[in-house]
């Protein structure tokens, strides 16, 4: 399983048989 720290713009992942591409990533401190 991928963690939130591994998410980067341009990353392509497969979730439940569907392919997703990260097009925007924003880090917000709580």
N, C-alpha and C positions, 0 to 999 in steps of 0.2 A: 504494500500500500504506500502511496506517495504521501509525504508530509507537507504541511503548508510551507515549510522552509525550502522545499524543492521546487515550488512554483516559480516559473520565470516566463517572461514574455517570449513567445515563439515556441514554447513547449507544446508537444502534442501527446495526449494521453488517451487511453481507452478505459471507459467506465461502463460496466454492464453491457459490453459489446458495442458501445457507441464511441466514436472517435471525437475528441474535443481538442481544440487548439486554443492556447492562452494568447489572446490578442492584446490584453491590457492587464497590468498588475500594479496595485497600489498598496503600499504598506501604511497602515494607520496605527499609531500607538494608542492604546486604550487610556 
